[in-house]
Amino acid sequence: MRKKTIGALLMFSTTVFMGFYTYLLFFSNKQLQEVTLKITIYSLVLIFTASLFLIGYGFFKTPTITPQEVREKIKNIDTGSGRPKEQ
């Protein structure tokens, strides 16, 4: 029951928002249309650049595995130990 209520609320609020946004974009005065469009474009660019930033941050923080480490792990798995040998 709670799931259906949340779903109905989301559908209703989305429909109301799209109606309000359509009004602002097409039926309001020119100055308000311009501001609405600027805010929309800015939001989309902000979301896009933030996504690229997070991808770059993930690449930056992920440790690289050298080919030698990979060979050692494969060798240990092939010998059956499954773990790197203690030195």
C-alpha positions as CSV (number, residue, x, y, z in Angstrom):
1,M,0.0,0.0,0.0
2,R,2.8,2.4,0.9
3,K,4.6,1.7,-2.4
4,K,1.5,2.5,-4.4
5,T,0.9,5.8,-2.5
6,I,4.5,6.9,-3.1
7,G,4.1,5.9,-6.8
8,A,0.9,7.9,-7.2
9,L,2.4,10.9,-5.4
10,L,5.4,10.8,-7.7
11,M,3.3,10.5,-10.8
12,F,1.0,13.4,-9.7
13,S,3.9,15.7,-8.7
14,T,5.7,15.0,-11.9
15,T,2.6,15.8,-14.0
16,V,2.0,19.1,-12.0
17,F,5.6,20.1,-12.4
18,M,5.6,19.5,-16.1
19,G,2.4,21.5,-16.5
20,F,4.0,24.4,-14.5
21,Y,7.2,24.1,-16.4
22,T,5.4,24.1,-19.8
23,Y,3.4,27.2,-18.7
24,L,6.7,29.0,-17.6
25,L,8.4,28.1,-20.9
26,F,5.7,28.8,-23.4
27,F,2.9,30.9,-22.0
28,S,4.5,33.4,-19.6
29,N,6.1,36.7,-20.5
30,K,9.3,36.8,-22.4
31,Q,11.5,37.7,-19.5
32,L,10.2,34.8,-17.4
33,Q,10.6,32.4,-20.4
34,E,14.2,33.5,-20.8
35,V,15.0,33.0,-17.1
36,T,13.4,29.6,-17.1
37,L,15.4,28.5,-20.1
38,K,18.6,29.8,-18.6
39,I,18.0,27.9,-15.4
40,T,17.2,24.7,-17.3
41,I,20.3,24.9,-19.5
42,Y,22.5,25.7,-16.5
43,S,21.1,22.8,-14.5
44,L,21.7,20.3,-17.3
45,V,25.3,21.6,-17.9
46,L,25.9,21.4,-14.1
47,I,24.7,17.8,-13.9
48,F,26.8,16.8,-17.0
49,T,30.0,18.4,-15.7
50,A,29.4,17.0,-12.2
51,S,29.1,13.5,-13.7
52,L,32.3,14.0,-15.6
53,F,34.0,15.2,-12.4
54,L,32.8,12.1,-10.5
55,I,34.1,9.8,-13.3
56,G,37.5,11.6,-13.3
57,Y,37.6,11.4,-9.5
58,G,36.9,7.6,-9.7
59,F,39.8,7.2,-12.2
60,F,42.1,9.3,-10.0
61,K,41.4,7.5,-6.8
62,T,41.4,3.9,-8.1
63,P,44.8,2.3,-7.6
64,T,46.4,0.9,-10.7
65,I,47.5,-2.7,-10.8
66,T,50.8,-3.2,-12.5
67,P,51.2,-6.1,-14.9
68,Q,53.7,-7.8,-12.5
69,E,51.1,-7.8,-9.7
70,V,48.5,-9.4,-12.1
71,R,51.0,-12.1,-13.1
72,E,51.7,-12.9,-9.5
73,K,48.0,-13.2,-8.7
74,I,47.4,-15.4,-11.7
75,K,50.4,-17.6,-10.8
76,N,49.1,-18.0,-7.2
77,I,45.7,-18.9,-8.3
78,D,47.1,-21.4,-10.8
79,T,49.1,-23.1,-8.0
80,G,45.9,-23.4,-6.0
81,S,46.7,-21.2,-3.1
82,G,44.3,-18.4,-4.1
83,R,46.2,-15.9,-2.0
84,P,49.6,-14.2,-2.6
85,K,52.4,-15.9,-0.9
86,E,53.9,-14.3,2.2
87,Q,57.5,-13.1,1.7
